[in-house]
């Protein structure tokens, strides 16, 4: 590259940004924007990316300073206007952000993206949900292929009680992108969660009409219908996939669904696992054979096959994860616990198998102390880094459930030494520090890092908002919490985010907005069969505080 045309730096910064290495990307971008090539086309491209990088890092003041330094013509572009809206939201200036977005729509009335951005803000208030629907409808009119607009409108329609309209919008996300197999399968999965099996099947079948015999669609469709308990349809898709490809993974799901039919087809399942194209000695095939034996209640035969797998692959974590999960599914928990004990007595469990045993025990309160003892024993020995990381991660969860919060954070800190960029570990440490140990300022960098690495994760955004509230900066909590609300896909998740949003609004002097969020959370919780106790307690507290503020 030349000094006045730094094309390599531009490409490097883009790759660093895509790799979520934002601090490094910002450093390279700053050298382009502030260097000798400041007036070049490369610098013009880089200014927008630099501002977006700052927003991903939650460096709102730095982003605003860069925007303020732009020439009027560049600042008035659609990209820069939308970036400024995000910066204003990040700084807690929500009303100004909304006004700026209104002005952007007036300046660019035929662009769909500003309507989508405004809708995502309006969705945070139940009273404005219809306005959000109107904005999204306009965005769809301008760009009928915009799947995000359909997705968000489906969320709005769900919150308005328009389940049929929401289901049709979800189906439209797949129809908007007809060649995106993953989008199609995700839409069908969401429809199954809503109890719309026929419409989910229509979405899959439309894809198969376009791409007859598409093995990926057939297999993934079989998996999601099986997971939803729709085994007859799962068998239909998986049988078509099996006819094309005699893969062990297809055989596994096909056999499992055949055995879950109202009248289990054990005879056909045995034929499949005996097919000559399958490697009869592979762990996957042995596991399928064990599943067929359990269907006939041949427990000793099933356990013999499980032991055969263990003896050949006792130190292979990938095989043992599949082996352990399959064992629990086919034997059920209590029988699996006893099998582990017998296997340890006869074979002596390998370190990875011991971890699998601890993982199983930790899934029930009665086994947590035994799980903690096994995990402590593993950590006291020399084990490979991947196993140490997995053990520390599980140990942190066991300690958290037992309310040993200091021990849990010790585990997470040790795990972060092995995997510093793990977003879940950063998020979990932030949550425990802020909520359980009362150290929100120490928690904040970890919460910010989790969101930098995974900016579209609802849980991580919710944690970041919570940390800001606990740190006494509720104005900064509103933007991540409103974003988390648009990403929430279940009523339980929505209620949790709404309660936190109500707290942030109240603490920023907005009792009416707090009441809107709290009332919606209350309506959701009242309709849940098994509401989360922590969320219910937080809701009761915020409702009392809102009443006292009036």
N, C-alpha and C positions, 0 to 999 in steps of 0.2 A: 504494500500500500504506500501511497505518498502522503506527506504531511498534510497537504491540503485536500486530500480525498481518502480518509481512513476507512476504506471499505471492510478491511479485515476486522478492525475493532467493532464496526457495526454488526458484522456477523457474529463475532465472539460475544458481544453483549446480548444478542438475541438468544444464543445458545445457553448462556448463563441464566438468562431470565426463564427460559423454558425448563431449565434444570432446577429452578426455584432457588438458585444461588444468588439471591437478590442483592446482598451487600457487595459481592464481587461485580455483578452486573452494573450496579449504580456507579462503582468506581470507574469502570471502563466508559460508561456513558458520559459521566462528568468530564472525562478527558477529551471526549469527542465534542461535546457541547461547548466546553469552555476553552478548547484549544485553538490552534491556528485555523482549523476548518470550521469555525463557528458559523460562518455564513453559507456553508456548502449544503447541497441536498442531503448528504449523509447526516449532518447535524440536525437538519429539520426533521428527519425521520426519528432521530435519537431523542429529541426533546419530548415527544409524546411518550416514548417507551420509558424515559427516565421518570416522568411523572407517575406513570403506572407502577413503576418499580417502587417509588416512594410510598404509594398507596398500599402496595402489598406488604411493605415493611411497617405500615402504620406511622410513617414519618410525615404527618400531616403538615407541619409547619414548613418543612423543607419543600414539600410539593407545592404549597401555596406560594412560597417565595419564588419558585421557578415559574409558576403561572403568572405571577405579578410582573415578572421580568420580560414576558413575551410582548412582542409587537401586537398592536390591536388586531391586525388582520389575521395573525396566527391564533391569537387567543379566541377569536370569534368562530373558529372552525368547529364543526360538530364534535370531533374527537376531544378537543380541549375543553369545550363547554361541559361535556359529560364527565370528563376527569375532574373538573372543578366541582361539579355536583357531589362526586364521591368524596372529595377532600372536605367540602363543607359538612357533609354528613359525618365524616370521620372526626371532625373537630367538634361535633355536637351541635352544629348550627343547622338544625333540621328545617326550621321554617325558612331560612334564607335559601337552603338547598332546594326546597320545593318551589320557591319563587323563581329561582334560577332555572329550574327544569321547565316550569311553565313558559318562561321566556324562550328557552331553547326550542320548545315545541312550536311556539309562534314563529320562530325564525326558520325552522325546518319542518313544516307541517306534513311533508310527504315522506319523511324518514321514519321507519317503524321503531328504531331503537329508543328514541326518547320517550315514546309512549310506553314501551316495556319498562323502562327505568322508573317512570312516574308510577306505573301500576305497582311495581315492587315496593314503593314507598307507601302507597295508599293501602296496600294489603295489610299493613300493620294495624289498621283500625277497622273494626268490624263495620262501623257506620259508613265507612268509605269504600266498602267492598264492591258495591255496584259500580262506583266510579272506576275502580280498577278494572272491572269486567269491560266497561265501555272503552277504556284505553287499550286493552288487549284486543278487543274486537276490531278497533281501528288499526292496530298494528297488523293483525291478520289480513285485513282488507288490503293493506299496503303491500304485504308480503305473505301470501298464503303458504309459503314453504317454511315459515319460521316456526320450528317446533317448540322453541322456548315460550313463545306467546301462547300456544295451545296448552303447554304444561302448566304455566302460571294461571291461565284461565280455568283449567281443571281444578286447581287448588281453590281459587275463588268460588267457583260454583259449588264445590264441596262444602265450603264454609257457609254458603248461603242455603244449604240444604237441597241443592239441585243435583241430585246424584246422577240422574240420567244424562244431563248436560255435561257433567264432569266426566262421565264414562266416555261419552262421544268425543270430548276434547282429548282424552288420553289416547283413544284410537286414532285421532287425527294427528298426534305427534308422529306416529309411524307412517301414516299416509303422506305426511308432508315430506318425509325423507324415505321414499320407497326402497332405496337400495341399501339403507343402513340396517343391517341385520340385527345389530345389538339394540338399536332403538326399537325395532319391532318386537323383539323378545322382551325388552324392559316394559314396553307398553302392555303387552299381554300379561306379564307378571303383575303389574299394578292392577289390571282389570280383574285378575283372579283374586287379588287381595280384597277387592270390592265386591266379590261374589258374582261377577259378570262373566261366567265361564263361556257362554255362547259367543259373546262379543270378543273375548280373548281368542277363542278358536277362529273367529272370522278374521281377526288381525293376522294370525299365523297363516291361515289358508290363503289370504290375499298375497302374502309373500311367496308362498309356494306356487301360486298361479304364475307369478312373475318369474320365479326361478325354480322351475320344476325339479324336485328331487334334491334341493339344496340341503346338504348333509348337516351343515351347521345349524340351520333353522330347525330341522327335524330333531336333532339331538337336544338342542337347548329347549325347544318346545316340550319335548318329553320330560326333561328335568323339571321345568317349572310347573307343569301340570301334575307331575308326581309329587312335588313338594307341596302343592295345594290340595293333595288328596284326591285329585281327579285321575284316578289310575286307569280307567277305561280309555280316556283320551290319550293319556301318556303312552299306553301300550300301542295305540294306533300310530302315533308319531315314531315311537322307538322301534316298532316292528319295521316300518318303512326304512328307518336308518339302518337297522340290522341287515335288512335285505341287501343294502348297498355295501356295507362295510362291517366285517366281522371283528370289530374292535372290542377289547375287554370292557372298556368303559360303557359302551352301548349295551353290551350284554348285562353288565351289572345293573343298570337302571331298568332295563327291560325285565329282567328276572324279578327285581324288587317289586315292580308294579304288578307283574303277573301274580306274585304271591300276596299282594294286597287287594286283589279283586274280591268282590263279594263271595265268589266261588274260586278260591286260589287255583291257578292252573299249574300245579306242581309237575305234572307229566311233561308239559311243554317246557317248563323251566329246566327240567333235567335234560331235555333234548338240547337246549341251547348251551348249557354248561359243558355238555359232552361233544360239542361240535369240533370236528377235527382241525378247523382253522384256529382254534384257541389253544394256546400253550398250556397244557394241563398242569405244568409245574410252576407257572408264574403265580406270584402272590395274589394278584387280582383275581385270577380264575379260581384259585383255592378258596379265596374269601367268598366268591359267589357260590361255590359248591357248599361251603359251610352254611350259607344262608338258606339254601335249598334243604339241607338236612334239618335245620331248626324248624322249617315249615312243616316237616314231618315229625317234629319233636324227637329227632334222633340226636339228643344233646351230646352224648359221648362221641359220636362221629363228627359233629360240628367242632367240638373242642379239640379233637385230634388234628383236624385240619388247621385250626388256629395255632396249635402248638407247632405243627410242621412249618408254618410261615415264620413263627418266631425263631425257631432254631436256625433257619437259613438266613434270616435278616435281622438278627438281634441288635445290630449296631447301625442299622440304616434308618435314620429318622423319618425319611419320606415314606418308606414302607410301613414303619411302625405307627405313624399318624393314621394312615388309612386302615391299618389293622386294628388299632384301638377304637377308632370311630365305628368301623364295621362291627366289631365285637359288641360294643354297647348297644348298637341298633338291633342286633339280632338276639342277643342274650338278655337284654334289659339290665338295668343297673345292678341290682343285688346279685344276680347270677354272675355278672361280669366282675364284680368285686371279689366274689369267692373264687372265680377262675384265676384272677391275678394272684391271689394268695396261694392257691395250689401250684401255680406255675412257678412262683418264687421259691416254694419249698422243694420243687423237683428240679428246676433248671437254674435257679438264681438269676434274678432279673438284671439285665444290663442297665447302665446309667440312663439311657434313653427310655427303656421300658419302665424304669422306676419313675421317671418323670411322667410317663403316660398314666401310671397307676395313681400318682399324686393328683394329676389333672382330673381323673375320674372321681377320686375321693372328695376333691374340693367342690364338686358340683352339688353336694348335699351337706347341710349343716352338720349332720351326724359324723361326717368324715373329715371335717376341716382340721381338727387337731392332728389326726393321722397324716393328712396331707402336709401340714406345716412341718411335722417331724421328718417326713421323707425329703422335703425340699431343703430343710436345714442340713440334712445329711449329705445331700448332693453338693450343696454350696461349700461344705467343709472339705470337699475332696478336689483333686485336680481333674477338671472336666473341660471338654473342648469349648471354645468361646460361644458357639451357637447354642449349645446346651446350657451354658451358664446364663446367657441372655434370656432364653426361654424360661429357665428356672427362676431368675430374678423377677421377670415379668409376672409369672404366676404367683410367686411368693408375695409380691406387692399386693395383688388382688386378695389373696387369702388374709394377709394382715389387715387390709382395709376392711374386709367384711367382719373381722374380729375386733374392729375399732382400735387396732394398734397402729395409729396413724404415723407416729415417728418411725416405726419399723418399716412401714410401707414406703415412706419417702426415702429411707435409707436404701431400700431395694431399688427404687426407681433411679436414684442418683447413681448407684453402682451400674445399673443397666445403661444409663445414658453415657457412661464412660466407654461402653462397648458400642453404642449406637446413638451418637449425639443428635442425629437428625431424624430420629423416630418421632413422628408427630403425636402419636398416641401417648408415648411416654412423657413427652413435654406437656401435653394437655393434662394428663392425670396428675403429674407433679404440681402443676399450677392449681388445679382444683383442690387438691388436699391441702396445699399450703394456704390458700385463700380462705376456703370454707371451713376446714376442720381444724387448722392450726392458727388461724388468724394472722397470717403473714402475706397479705395481698401484694405489698410492694415487692417482696421477694418472688412472688408468683408471676408477676406481670411479664417479665422477659420470656418465661417458658410458655405462657399462654399466647403471646405475640408470635413466638417462633412456630408454634403448632399451626396457627392460622396462616402464617407465611408459607409453610410447606403444603398445607391442604386448605386453601382459601374457600372451598365449597363444602366444607364439612360442617353440618349443622351443629353437632355437639361441640366442636372446637370453638365455633363462633359464640355459642351460648356460654361456654366457659370464659372466653375473653370478656364478654359483657359482664358476667358475674364478678370477675376479678376487678374490673373497673369500678363496679358498684362498691365492692368491699374496700377498695382503695380510696373511696371518697371522690371519684371522678365519674359520676353517673352520666354526665353529658357525653362522655366518650363511649359509654355502653350502648347508647341507643342504636347507632348504625350497625354494629355487629349483631345485636339482638334482632333488629328488623330484618337483616339479611338471613339470620337463622330461621326466622319465622317463615320466610318464603321457601326455605329448603326443608322444613318439617313435613314429613309425609304421614305421620300417625297422630291421632288425637292426643296420645300420651305425650309425645314430643312437643306438640303445639302448646299444650297446657303448661308444660314446664317453661317454655320460652316466654309465653305470655305473662306468667307470674313475674319472671325477672324483668320483662319490659315494663310491667306496671310499676315495679319498684324503681326502675331508672327514671320513669316519667315523674313519679311522685317526688323523687329526690331532686329533680331539676325544676320543681315548681309548676308541674302540670297535673294537678289533681284530676281534671276531667279526662285527660288522655290516659291517666293511670286507671281511672274507673272503667273506661272502655275496655282496656286490656284485661283487667281483673274480672270484669263481668263476663267477658267471653271465656276466660279460663274457667270460671265457675260453671258456666253452662256445659262446657266440655266435660269437666270432672264429674258433674252430676250424672252425665250420661254414660260414664265408664263403669264397667262391671267391677273392676279392681283398680281403683285409682292409686297412684303412688302416694305413700304416706307423707314423704318429705314435701312433695309439691302441694299436697292438701294443707299441711301445716303452714307453709310459706304463704299460701293464698289467704288463709284465715288471718294471718298477721297483717298482710298488706290491705285487706279489706277493712280491718280495724283502723289501720293508720290513715286510710283514705277518709273514713268516716270522721276521724278526729281532725283531719285537715280542712274539713268543710265548715 
